[in-house]
């Protein structure tokens, strides 16, 4: 009996899929970064008890920009200068760090954002 996928861990399954699609890990990492940014902005906005519309007015951007960043359906990462401007409009600053990857990165060199593990955090109000 061939148990090709049954009983294997998610990580083992992903390794199998990566052999078929070498860019899969980069796609997963980019989605995780996008999700972290979306969740971070939404949590910060809710913590400040401010609506998307009110935040958009403070940051001088359309409300649709806030909605797009907070949406997990968006296909692209927000520009860091835009993200920083939105956060600073409610008294926060964007803090970016880098850390050594635990696994070798197999991503195209065309996109620096995929070559560096980024840690994004919101520092408390200043």
Contact map, one row per residue, 1 for C-alpha under 8 A:
111000000000000000000000000000000000000000000000000000000000000000000000000000000000000000000000000000000000000000000000000000
111100000000000000000000000000000000000000000000000000000000000000000000000000000000000000000000000000000000000000000000000000
111111100000000000000000000000000000000000000000000000000000000000000000000000000000000000000000000000000000000000000000000000
011111000000000000000000000000000000000000000000000000000000000000000000000000000000000000000000000000000000000000000000000000
001111110000100000000000000000000000000000000000000000000000000000000000000000000000000000000000000000000000000000000000000000
001111110000000000000000000000000000000000000000000000000000000000000000000000000000000000000000000000000000000000000000000000
001011111000000000000000000000000000000000000000000000000000000000000000000000000000000000000000000000000000000000000000000000
000011111101100000000000000000000000000000000000000000000000000000000000000000000000000000000000000000000000000000000000000000
000000111111100000000000000000000000000000000000000000000000000000000000000000000000000000000000000000000000000000000000000000
000000011111110000000000000000000000000000000000000000000000000000000000000000000000000000000000000000000000000000000000000000
000000001111111000000000000000000000000000000000000000000000000000000000000000000000000000000000000000000000000000000000000000
000000011111111100000000000000000000000000000000000000000000000000000000000000000000000000000000000000000000000000000000000000
000010011111111110000000000000000000000000000000000000000000000000000000000000000000000000000000000000000000000000000000000000
000000000111111111000000000000000000000000000000000000000000000000000000000000000000000000000000000000000000000000000000000000
000000000011111111100000000000000000000000000000000000000000000000000000000000000000000000000000000000000000000000000000000000
000000000001111111110000000000000000000000000000000000000000000000000000000000000000000000000000000000000000000000000000000000
000000000000111111111001000000000000000000000000000000000000000000000000000000000000000000000000000000000000000000000000000000
000000000000011111111111100000000000000000000000000000000000000000000000000000000000000000000000000000000000000000000000000000
000000000000001111111100000000000000000000000000000000000000000000000000000000000000000000000000000000000000000000000000000000
000000000000000111111100000000000000000000000000000000000000000000000000000000000000000000000000000000000000000000000000000000
000000000000000011111111000000000000000000000000000000000000000000000000000000000000000000000000000000000000000000000000000000
000000000000000001111111100000000000000000000000000000000000000000000000000000000000000000000000000000000110000000000000000000
000000000000000001001111111000000000000000000000000000000000000000000000000000000000000000000000000000000111000000000000000000
000000000000000011001111111100000000000000000000000000000000000000000000000000000000000000000000000000000000000000000000000000
000000000000000001000111111110000000000000000000000000000000000000000000000000000000000000000000000000000110000000000000000000
000000000000000000000011111111000000000000000000000000000000000000000000000000000000000000000000000000000110000001000000000000
000000000000000000000011111111100000000000000000000000000000000000000000000000000000000000000000000000000000000000000000000000
000000000000000000000001111111110000000000000000000000000000000000000000000000000000000000000000000000000000000000000000000000
000000000000000000000000111111111000000000000000000000000000000000000000000000000000000000000000000000000000000001000000000000
000000000000000000000000011111111100000000000000000000000000000000000000000000000000000000000000000000000000000001000000000000
000000000000000000000000001111111110000000000000000000000000000000000000000000000000000000000000000000000000000000000000000000
000000000000000000000000000111111111000000000000000000000000000000000000000000000000000000000000000000000000000000000000000000
000000000000000000000000000011111111100000000000000000000000000000000000000010000000000000000000000000000000000000000100000000
000000000000000000000000000001111111110000000000000000000000000000000001000110000000000000000000000000000000000000000000000000
000000000000000000000000000000111111111000000000000000000000000000000001000000000000000000000000000000000000000000000000000000
000000000000000000000000000000011111111100000000000000000000000000000000000000000000000000000000000000000000000000000001000000
000000000000000000000000000000001111111110000000000000000000000000001100000000000000000000000000000000000000000000000001000000
000000000000000000000000000000000111111111000000000000000000000000001111000000000000000000000000000000000000000000000000000000
000000000000000000000000000000000011111111100000000000000000000000000100000000000000000000000000000000000000000000000000000000
000000000000000000000000000000000001111111110000000000000000000000000000000000000000000000000000000000000000000000000000110000
000000000000000000000000000000000000111111111000000000000000000000001100000000000000001000000000000000000000000000000000000000
000000000000000000000000000000000000011111111100000000000000000000000100000000000000000000000000000000000000000000000000000000
000000000000000000000000000000000000001111111110000000000000000000000000000000000000000000000000000000000000000000000000000000
000000000000000000000000000000000000000111111111000000000000000000000000000000000000000000000000000000000000000000000000000000
000000000000000000000000000000000000000011111111111100100000000000000000000000000000000000000000000000000000000000000000000000
000000000000000000000000000000000000000001111111111000000000000000000000000000000000000000000000000000000000000000000000000000
000000000000000000000000000000000000000000111111110000000000000000000000000000000000000000000000000000000000000000000000000000
000000000000000000000000000000000000000000011111110000000000000000000000000000000000000001000000000000000000000000000000000000
000000000000000000000000000000000000000000001111111000000000000000000000000000000000000000000000000000000000000000000000000000
000000000000000000000000000000000000000000001111111101100000000000000000000000000000000000000000000000000000000000000000000000
000000000000000000000000000000000000000000001100111111100000000000000000000000000000000000000000000000000000000000000000000000
000000000000000000000000000000000000000000001000011111110000001001100000000000000000000000000000000000000000000000000000000000
000000000000000000000000000000000000000000000000001111111000001000000000000000000000000000000000000000000000000000000000000000
000000000000000000000000000000000000000000000000011111111100000000000000000000000000000000000000000000000000000000000000000000
000000000000000000000000000000000000000000001000011111111110001001000000000000000000010011000000000000000000000000000000000000
000000000000000000000000000000000000000000000000000111111111111011000000000000000000010000000000000000000000000000000000000000
000000000000000000000000000000000000000000000000000011111111111000000000000000000000000000000000000000000000000000000000000000
000000000000000000000000000000000000000000000000000001111111100000000000000000000000010011000000000000000000000000000000000000
000000000000000000000000000000000000000000000000000000111111100000000000000000000000110010000000000000000000000000000000000000
000000000000000000000000000000000000000000000000000000011111110000000000000000000000000000000000000000000000000000000000000000
000000000000000000000000000000000000000000000000000000011111111011000000000000000000000000000000000000000000000000000000000000
000000000000000000000000000000000000000000000000000000011001111111000000000000000000000000000000000000000000000000000000000000
000000000000000000000000000000000000000000000000000110111000111111100000000000000000000000000000000000000000000000000000000000
000000000000000000000000000000000000000000000000000000000000011111110000000000000000000000000000000000000000000000000000000000
000000000000000000000000000000000000000000000000000000010000111111111000000000000000000000000000000000000000000000000000000000
000000000000000000000000000000000000000000000000000100110000111111111100000000000000000000000000000000000000000000000000000000
000000000000000000000000000000000000000000000000000100000000001111111110000000000000000000000000000000000000000000000000000000
000000000000000000000000000000000000000000000000000000000000000111111110110000000000000000000000000000000000000000000000000000
000000000000000000000000000000000000110010000000000000000000000011111111010011000000000000000000000000000000000000000000000000
000000000000000000000000000000000000111011000000000000000000000001111111000000000000000000000000000000000000000000000000000000
000000000000000000000000000000000000010000000000000000000000000000111111110000000000000000000000000000000000000000000000000000
000000000000000000000000000000000110010000000000000000000000000000001111110000000000000000000000000000000000000000000000000000
000000000000000000000000000000000000000000000000000000000000000000010011111000000000000000000000000000000000000000000000000000
000000000000000000000000000000000000000000000000000000000000000000011011111110000000000000000000000000000000000000000000000000
000000000000000000000000000000000000000000000000000000000000000000000000111110000000000000000000000000000000000000000000000000
000000000000000000000000000000000100000000000000000000000000000000000000011111000000000000000000000000000000000000000000000000
000000000000000000000000000000001100000000000000000000000000000000001000011111100000000000000000000000000000000000000000000000
000000000000000000000000000000000000000000000000000000000000000000001000000111110110000000000000000000000000000000000000000000
000000000000000000000000000000000000000000000000000000000000000000000000000011111110000000000000000000000000000000000000000000
000000000000000000000000000000000000000000000000000000000000000000000000000001111111000000000000000000000000000000000000000000
000000000000000000000000000000000000000000000000000000000000000000000000000000111111100000000000000000000000000000000000000000
000000000000000000000000000000000000000000000000000000000000000000000000000001111111110000000000000000000000000000000000000000
000000000000000000000000000000000000000000000000000000000000000000000000000001111111111000000100000000000000000000000000000000
000000000000000000000000000000000000000000000000000000000000000000000000000000011111111100001100000000000000000000000000000000
000000000000000000000000000000000000000000000000000000000010000000000000000000001111111110000000000000000000000000000000000000
000000000000000000000000000000000000000000000000000000110110000000000000000000000111111111000000000000000000000000000000000000
000000000000000000000000000000000000000010000000000000000000000000000000000000000011111111111100000000000000000000000000000000
000000000000000000000000000000000000000000000000000000000000000000000000000000000001111111111100000000000000000000000000000000
000000000000000000000000000000000000000000000000000000100110000000000000000000000000111111110000000000000000000000000000000000
000000000000000000000000000000000000000000000001000000100100000000000000000000000000011111110000000000000000000000000000000000
000000000000000000000000000000000000000000000000000000000000000000000000000000000000001111111000000000000000000000000000000011
000000000000000000000000000000000000000000000000000000000000000000000000000000000000001111111100000000000000000000000000011111
000000000000000000000000000000000000000000000000000000000000000000000000000000000001001100111110000000000000000000000000011110
000000000000000000000000000000000000000000000000000000000000000000000000000000000011001100011111000000000000000000000001111000
000000000000000000000000000000000000000000000000000000000000000000000000000000000000000000001111100000000000000000000001111000
000000000000000000000000000000000000000000000000000000000000000000000000000000000000000000000111110000000000000000000111100000
000000000000000000000000000000000000000000000000000000000000000000000000000000000000000000000011111000000000000000000111000000
000000000000000000000000000000000000000000000000000000000000000000000000000000000000000000000001111100000000000000011110000000
000000000000000000000000000000000000000000000000000000000000000000000000000000000000000000000000111110000000000000011110000000
000000000000000000000000000000000000000000000000000000000000000000000000000000000000000000000000011111000000000000001000000000
000000000000000000000000000000000000000000000000000000000000000000000000000000000000000000000000001111111000000000011000000000
000000000000000000000000000000000000000000000000000000000000000000000000000000000000000000000000000111110000000000000000000000
000000000000000000000000000000000000000000000000000000000000000000000000000000000000000000000000000011111000000000000000000000
000000000000000000000000000000000000000000000000000000000000000000000000000000000000000000000000000011111100000000000000000000
000000000000000000000000000000000000000000000000000000000000000000000000000000000000000000000000000010111110000000100000000000
000000000000000000000110110000000000000000000000000000000000000000000000000000000000000000000000000000011111000000000000000000
000000000000000000000110110000000000000000000000000000000000000000000000000000000000000000000000000000001111100001100000000000
000000000000000000000010000000000000000000000000000000000000000000000000000000000000000000000000000000000111111000000000000000
000000000000000000000000000000000000000000000000000000000000000000000000000000000000000000000000000000000011111100100000000000
000000000000000000000000000000000000000000000000000000000000000000000000000000000000000000000000000000000001111100000000000000
000000000000000000000000000000000000000000000000000000000000000000000000000000000000000000000000000000000001111111100000000000
000000000000000000000000000000000000000000000000000000000000000000000000000000000000000000000000000000000000111111110000000000
000000000000000000000000000000000000000000000000000000000000000000000000000000000000000000000000000000000000001111111100000000
000000000000000000000000010011000000000000000000000000000000000000000000000000000000000000000000000000000010001111111000000000
000000000000000000000000000000000000000000000000000000000000000000000000000000000000000000000000000000001010101111111000000000
000000000000000000000000000000000000000000000000000000000000000000000000000000000000000000000000011010000000000111111100000000
000000000000000000000000000000000000000000000000000000000000000000000000000000000000000000000000011110000000000011111110000000
000000000000000000000000000000001000000000000000000000000000000000000000000000000000000000000001111000000000000010011111000000
000000000000000000000000000000000000000000000000000000000000000000000000000000000000000000000001111000000000000000001111100000
000000000000000000000000000000000001100000000000000000000000000000000000000000000000000000000111100000000000000000000111110000
000000000000000000000000000000000000000100000000000000000000000000000000000000000000000000000111000000000000000000000011111000
000000000000000000000000000000000000000100000000000000000000000000000000000000000000000000011110000000000000000000000001111100
000000000000000000000000000000000000000000000000000000000000000000000000000000000000000000011110000000000000000000000000111110
000000000000000000000000000000000000000000000000000000000000000000000000000000000000000000011000000000000000000000000000011111
000000000000000000000000000000000000000000000000000000000000000000000000000000000000000000111000000000000000000000000000001111
000000000000000000000000000000000000000000000000000000000000000000000000000000000000000000110000000000000000000000000000000111
